[in-house]
Amino acid sequence: MKVNLNPAKGMRDITPQEKEIRDYVEGVIVNTYKQSGFELIETPVVENIENLIGSKGGENLKLIFKILKRGEKLDFAKEGFTEEDLADLGLRYDLTVPLSRFYCNNRANLPSVFKAMQVGNVFRAERAQKGRYRSFKQCDIDIIGDGTKSAELELIATTAKALNALNVTDFVVRFNDRRVLKAVILKCGFTEEEFDGVCIIVDKLDKVGLSGVEKELNEKDYSLGASANLVKALESINDKGTSCLVEYGVSEEVVKDVEEIINQSREFADGKYDVEFDFTLIRGMGYYTGSIFEIAYKNLGYSIAGGGRYDEMVGNFIGEKIPAIGFSIGFERLVNQLMDEKFKVPNLEKLVLLYESGDKYIDVLKKADDLRAQGYTVAVYEKAKKLGKQLNQFTEYGYNKFAVYSSEETEVKDLSSN
């Protein structure tokens, strides 16, 4: 039988060259977050299925990888057997749901305002396509226990600093608020019960355009008048800016919050990036309750980071309201873009030390350690008969220096001069 050597659909292998860049990017992000006082935690990739399904994760709830019950727990003979009886666990689709459970489980040992950092893979059964995988890494920072605007300001500033540290600049932080969305959508004539469904449709604006959103709204059992009003709002609010929001029923307090966060974030940015109000920003997660934000970079057609305030999710586990907010960098998208831009890990001196078959190998290893003490990353290989071809291969692998072992002085040369 022929063996399929490809990774499972939507998964992928990562080469050493890409892993080198990924490790560097992750290290820069993690170090930036640590310097800003965020604490690194780790949660399991497997969660109880009821926590995932009950999390108001929007369309992502349809993409959960469910894990079958095992052994006697899987009872096919049960009367009224349904799909829900098949699974009791699932793979996490984001890092926010596990963090909320983690906080509630460990609350007694955590500070009242907890600044958390997570880096890990999440899983969604999406349609596999270029740049979109079924297993992908996220880099999250969250603040639990702070309901003030300070949390928004800190998350935006810290995430932007991490991107700037990777020389990613000239991006735009798009900002909106679910309270603004709700007020406008209700003012247009939709009901409270219709709000989440309308948001799911409007969230497709970037993909299907305004006409596509209007078409899908009209195909649902919504008021045609409400749909027409919302389309007009989507066309006009961004042009008018936040000054028109009160006309749509948004409270002055909410408008003031939005304007203060945007203006102060712009002040912190100091021209390195922009922060702008975008009424069309929805974010698909149903658990968002207030501020929502994304980072758009160049003309990619998708965001490289996103997040928002989820003041009800944590409390759902323990029956009390606890403010929480998070910002997640889309690691895969960021790395893919950096690689498209021919990103190189800075100040990395990779050297290959070559030796002849007759050389005493333990002496070669000692020489390699001497070179490592000088700051080089050193790999040791036997010298090939066709040296030029061998050195070209190491150049492709990302090495920029080479040396041929000598018991006396070993000369280090640039591979580019070979």
Buried (B, 14 or more C-beta within 10 A) or exposed (E): EEEEEEEEEBEBEEEEEBEBBBEBBBEBBBEBBEEBEBBEBEBEBBBEBEBBBBBBBBBBBEBBBBBEBEEEEEEEEEEEEEEEBBBBBBBBBBBBBBBBBBBBEEBEEBEEBBBBBBBBBBBBBBEEEEEBBBBBBBBBBBBBBBBEBEBBBBBBBBBBBBBBBBEBEEBBBBBBBBBBBBBBBBBBBBEEEBBEBBBBBBBBBEEEEEEEBBEBBEEEEBBEEBBBBBBEBBEEBBEEEBEBBEEBBBEEEBBEBBBEBBEBBBEBBEEBBBBBBBBBBBBBBBBBBBBBBBBBBEEBEBBBBBBBBBBBBBBBBEEEEBBBBBBBBBBBBBBBBBBEEEBEBEEEBBBBBBBEEEBEEEEBBEBBEEBEEEEBBBBBEEBEEEEEEBBEEBBEBBBBBBBBBEEEEBEBEEBEEE
